[in-house]
Amino acid sequence: MSLPLRDVYEQPTLADLLPSVIASAGAAGEHNRLELTDCARTVVLLVDGMGWNLLQRNSSAAPFLTGMTGQPIRAGFPTTTAVSLASLGTGLPSGRHGVTGYQAYLRELDSAFNWLRWTLAGTAVDQRTQLVPELVQAHPTVFERAVRDGIAVTTVVPRMFEGSGLTRAVLRGGTFVGVSAYGDLLARIVAAVGSAERTLVYGYLGEVDTLGHLYGPESPAWLAQLTVVDRFVEQLVDALPEGTRLVVTADHGMVDTSRGRRIDYDHCAGLSEDVTFIAGEPRCRHVHTERPDAVLERWRNELGDEMWVGTRDDVLAAGLFGPEPSPDAASRIGDVVAIGHGESSVIRTDGELVMSRLPGQHGALTEDELLIPVLSPDPIRRRTA
């Protein structure tokens, strides 16, 4: 079976957003691939898990968001939070910044590693000393580049993210402002955006993704949370100083895997035989092995049409991780890679008990997962409201 998509980055992706924003604010040497109009002050609000297709299908739950001017772009690959935040923060595809999945095998640790938590996979063992974030991802972030050009940068996100490995690796630069709820998120964004002549403020909302995982995207709980976000964005638009641009985006969409085939790696000898490490997540699995040909054949036989199964060379040749991936990034891609079609997934009821129970998943290349919004309010509508 052929790959569902090639050359992910031939169209604009999330990695192009912040470079376009700071280019439009006058930053030298930055590429405005999204062709944003000139603007000195921009707020970028990322709503985790709010895919373009999900939003369009549920416009009645989010009338303000779907009434904004916008278009879909691609998240990048794999379609998962750690990868997308790294692409947002660095302006680079996954093969360049090196965050290649939710979990990845790192040869320097000889272990699977959780990028979001910066721990050994399946543990709470912090690795910030052993795996220094600023060295693991050494490319300057877009925030750092903006600050060098004189743009005041503020990151307004939940306070628990302060000093985390992922924050230090891909979102460093500027001023960190930790918040506790939607109220101080709004107030802190508004205060930060007016603090200098040229400003970039980044904000984050995670609850749409959380409820999508727990109950499934488009479930009653998910729809209720989407409406809360819709109202928040409307309030934020009303509160922002005149002349501020708001861009609302996301890191990925989601599918409901409870409606598809769920293959349990931990209880399927045809999948686990000869595997040294398994990483990634249910919709995009990275399989490391010393017998890739045998494992490839078994995985293809077991999964059939449910998932595309190929080799590291296959996905690199297809450009899924972008052009010219680094040697470190390439080593983190599985010898065998499995990418979900439809709503199928490879779960682990022993090794990933909680994740395996979640209906909402992402990571693959379906449009429901790959397409994300780039939305801005109509300034004429705002002035006459």
N, C-alpha and C positions, 0 to 999 in steps of 0.2 A: 504494500500500500504506500502511495506517495505521501510526502509531507503535505499537511493542509495549507502551508504557507511558506514562502521563501522570501528572503531579503526583507525582513521586517522593517529595516531602517531606511528603505528607499522612500518611504513616506514619513512625514513629521511624527515624532514620538515625544514622550514626556521629557526625554533628555534635551529636547530643543526649547522647552518652555522658558526656563530661567535665563539662558543665554539671550533669548529673544527679548525678554523683559528688560534686562540691564542694557542691552544694545539700544532699545528704544528710549532708555534714559540717558543715552550718550556715552556709555562705557566703550572705551576703545578696544578694537580687536575682537569684538563679539559678533556672532552671526545671528541676524534676526530672521531665522528661517520661517517663523510663523507670520512674518510681515506685520507685526504689531505697529500701530501708530505711535508716534513719539509721545511719551508721558514720563514725567519726572517722578511720580509717586504711584507705586503699584502694590496692591495686596494680592497675594496668591493664597487661596484657601483650598486645601486638599481634603476632600471627603473620601475617606478610605472605603473602597468597595463599591462606589457609586458609578458603575459602568454606564456607558452611553445608551446601550440598548435597554438596560433595566430602567433607566430614567425615562426614556421615550415611551416605553410600554406602560409606565405608571405615571403619566403626566397629571392625572387627576389628583394624585397624592402630593405633587410638587408643582403647582401651577406657576409659582414665581420663577423657579429654576428653569422650567421648560419654556417660559415666556422670555427668557434672556436670549440675547444673540449668541450663537455659538456654532461649533462644529465638532465632529469627532476626530481625534487623533489616536495613534496607537500607544499603548503603554510601554511596549518593549517586551523582551522575553528573558526568562519566564515571567508570566503575569502574576507576580506576587509582591507583597509589600516591601520586603527588604531590598529586592532588586530594583523596584520602581523608585523607592526613596533614594537609593544610591544613584540612579540615573537622573532623577530630578536634581539632586544636590551637586552632582559633579558635571552634569551636561554630557555624560558619556554613556555608551551602551554597556551592557553587562560584561562583554568580553574585554573591555578596557578598564572598568573600575573593579572588576574581579569578584563582585557579589553575584554568584551564578545560580542562586536558588534560595528557597526558604532554609534548607539545610544543605551543606556541601561537604564533601570529603576534602580535608586539608592535609596535604602530605607533611607539612611542618608539625602538625599535631598527631599525625597518623590516626585520625579520628574524624567522625562526622561532627560538624560544627553548626550551631544554630546562630545565624547572623542577627536575627532580631534581638535575641537575649544575650548574645556574645558569650555563649556557654558551650561546653561539649553537649552534643545532641542528647536529649533525654535526661539531662542532669541540670543541677543548679550551680555547677562549678564555673565560676567567673574566670574568663580568660584574658582580661584586659592587660594584665601584667605580662603574660606569656605571648600574647598576640596584640601588640600595641596598635590601637586603631589608626593613628596617624601614619604609621609605617606600613601597615597592611594596605591602606588606601592612601597613597601619598600624593595623588594628583590634587592640585588646588581645587577647592570647591568653588562653585559659582558665587557663593556668599563671600568667600575670601577674595575672589577676583573683583567683585563689586566694591568691597571695602577699599581695596587698593585704588580703585578709580574714584573714591570719594563719595560713594553711595552709602548712606546709613542703612544697615541691615539689622532687622530684628526678627528673631524666631520665637513665635508665641505658640507654645505647645504644652501638653500636660507636663507638670513639674517632675514627674517620675522619669522623664526622658533626659533630664539634665545629667551630663557626664556619662551617659550610656555609651557602650562601645560603638553602636551604629551612629549615634549623634556625633561623636568625635570623629568617626571615619568619614562620613559623607555629608553631614549638615553643619560642620564647624564653620565659624566665621561670624562676625557681627556680635550682637547682644542676645543672650538667651533670656527669655522671660517665661517662667513656668506658671501655669494656670491650673485652676481646680475645677472649673465648670464653664458652661457656655457664657455666663454673665461676665466673668473676668476675661474670658477670651475676647469677647466683643470690645470691652472697655480698653484692654491692653492693645489690641490691634489699632483702634481708633487713635489712641494716644501716640503710638509709635509712628504711624504713617505721617503724622503732622509734625514730627520732631526735627526735620531738616528739610532743606530744599529738594534733595533727591533721596528718596527712601524706597526700600524694598522690605515688605513685611510678609513673612510666611506663617500661616496658621494651619492647624490640623484638627480634623474631627474623625474619631475612630469608631463611633457607635453603629453606623450603618453596616460596616463590615462585621462587627461583633455579632449583631443580631442576625445578619445574613448567614454567618457560620452556624449559629445556635439553632435557628428556626428555619433557615432556608431563605434565599432571596425571593421577594414578592409574597412572603408570608404576612399575616396580619401584623405581627410585631415589627417586621422590617418596614412595612408600609407606614406604620405609625411613626417610626423613627425618621423615615424619609421626610414626612410632613414636618416634624420638629426641625430638621435641618433646613427645609424650605423656608420656614418662618424665621429661623435664625439669619439666613442669608438676606431676607427682606429687611429685617431690622438692621443688619450691618450696612446695607446699602443706604438706608435712611440716615445712619449715624456718621458715615464717612465724610470727611471734608470735601468740599467742592473741588473738582479737578483730580480726584483720586480714581485710579482705575482698579476695579476688582476683577480678578480672574478666578473662577471656580473650576477646579479640575478633580481628578481622582487618580488612583494608582493602578486600578484594575477593576474588572467586573467580577461576575460570579455565576456559577451554575449550581443547580440543585442535584447533587449526585445520588440522592435517595431514589430518584426516578431512573437511574441507570444501573449498569452492572458494577458491583463492588467486589473486586477480586482481592482476597486476603493473602498477602505475601507470606505472613507468618504461618499460614496453614496450607501452603501450596508448595510441595516439594519441587514442582516444575519451575517455580520462580526462584526459590531460595538456594537451590543447589549451585555450588561453585561461586557464590557471591561473597566477596570480601566485605564490602560496605554497600549499604543502600542509603541514598540521601534524597534530597528534593522534597516532594510532597505528593499527595495522592494523584493529582492531575498531571504531574511532571516528575517522573522518577529518574534519578541518576544511579546507575548500577556499576559498581567498580568490581572488577574480577580479573583474575589471571588467565581465564579461559573465555575470552569475549566471543569467539565464534560459537562455542557450545551454548553459552548463556543467551546469545542473540537468537539462536534457533529455538531454544526452549521458550523464551519469552514470546516470540512470534507465534509459536504453536499454541501457547496457553491463552494469549490475549486475542488472537484472531483479528477481527475487524474493530475490536473495542478501542484499541490504542495503536498509534503509529509507533513502531519499534525500530530503531536504527542505531548506528554507531556514533562515536564522537566525531569521526571524520565526516559523517553524513550531515550532522547538524552544523558543523563549522563550514562545510562547503555550501550549505544552504543560507549562510549568513544570519542564523538565528541569534547569535551573540554579537553581531556587528562585525565590521571589517577589522582585520589585523588584531585578533585577540591576543592578550599577553600570554606568555608561557604559564604563569601561575593560574590565570583564569582557565586556560585550556585544560590544565591538570585537574581542575575542580569539576569538569564536565565528566559524566559517567562514561566508562568504556561502552556501555549500552545505555541508551536513553529511550524512555517510553513517554509519549505525549498523548493525553486523552482525546478521543473523539466524543462527540455528543455529550453524554453525562456520565461516562464511565470513569472509574478510578481504581488505583491499586492502594488498598489500605493496609494497615498493620495493627491488628487487634491486640497484639502483645506489646510490640515496641512503641506504638503510638496510640494508646488506648483512647485518650480524649479526642485527638484529631480524627480518629477513625469513626467516632460516633457523630461527627458533625455533618449535617446534610449539605451545607454550603461550602463549596470548594472553588479553587481557581489555580492557575498556573499554566494552563494550556493555551492553545491558539484559536479557539473559537471566537467569533466576533463578540459574543456575550462577555468574554473575559478580556479580550484584547483592546476593544474600543473604549476610550474614555472621553469625557467631555472637556472642552475648553469654552467656558461660558463667561459673558460679561453683560451687565445690565445696560439697557438702552439709555443713554444719557438724556435723550429728549423725554422719554417716558418718566425718568426720575424727576426732571425739573417741573413737569406738569402734574405730578402725582398729588 
